[in-house]
Amino acid sequence: MIFFLYGPNTYASRKKLRELVEGFRVKSGSSFSIERFDAEERQVAEARAAIGSSSLFQEKKLVVVERVLSAGTWWPEVRRFLKEWGRTADTNFIFWDEDVGERYAEEVRELRVASEKAQEFTSPTPADVMRFIAEHPTARRQKLSPSYQTALIQRFGPDLWGINNELEKAACATHPEAPIGLSRQERPYVFLDALVEGRPDAMAHFFSLREAGVDDFYIWGSLVSAVRALAAFTAAGETKGAAASVEKGLRLHAFVAQKARRQAKRFTKGFLLDLYRDLFDWDTRLKTGGAALEDAVWAIGARIRESGTGRIGAI
């Protein structure tokens, strides 16, 4: 089966892509297998090799190809195999692209014909943008004035990515229409401290890192490492020897280790181990495109905040 998602509204098409991937993941369970290719960075031969490989324990494979048309190099080869891939019983395909315009009109037509499901995500109208703002979680949690919503539209137009980022910043602020200013000099440890300590400004620091150009997977790796350190110190107990062993084993700077030991005292061993196990599920969803990093950060932060500020979790 072939799915084709394309068009200038990449916010909506990316959301749909995540939903499709997550749907396949849930349906496939433990046999879920996915291969992702960005046509601007990888060769079509790699995709053909991946499609040809299979496992006895694998029911179906999902292959996601981004920028299949706009990259310019994949289409001639993909075109040759479209009918064959469309009939492949054990592999599903999702082709995603941006605003390909009139330049690829014929290719779009061919790919639509070959696809079981094709969807164009056109540029949002002013009414679409207003609806997007009204349905955004920030707007549902906080009352946004008409003037603020108008200012968003005037500033960003149909750019839903920009509007979403501004609304996420507003959600972190004391007053919803006065978002916390983002720092271009943001540091990951500031965000991690805020998250671990359950502070409401954690998401503001997260988006500061984003605007400063810090890679998503670097942020995620730092978060996982921080939780792992907390869990390790809590499991090791209070003795100096055990703590020193954790510090050495994780190769932590003495100051970082001291801070992690202090932060770990807020939690029980059971809570941190459960949280660390949850990270494995989030890791799979993030790396397969089933979730966005902000989803994971929101969920983890909410779990910490909702657990309170004392010794939390169950032993």
Buried (B, 14 or more C-beta within 10 A) or exposed (E): BBBBBBBBBBBBBBBBBBEBBBEBBEEBEEEBBBBBBEBEEBEBEEBEEBBEEBEEEBBBBBBBBBBBBBBEBBBEEBEEBBEEBBEBEEBBBBBBBBBBEEEBEEBBEBBBEBBEEBBBBEBBEEEBBBEBBEEBEBBEEBEBEEEBBEEBBEEBBBBBEBBBBBBBBBBBBEEBBEBBEBBEEBBBEBBBBBBBEBBBBBBBBBBBBBEBEBEBEEBBEBBBBBBBBBBBBBBBEEEEEBBEEBBEEBEBEEEBBEBBBEBBEBBBBEBBBBBBEBBEEBBBBBEBBBBBBBBBBBEBBEBBBEBEEEEBBEE
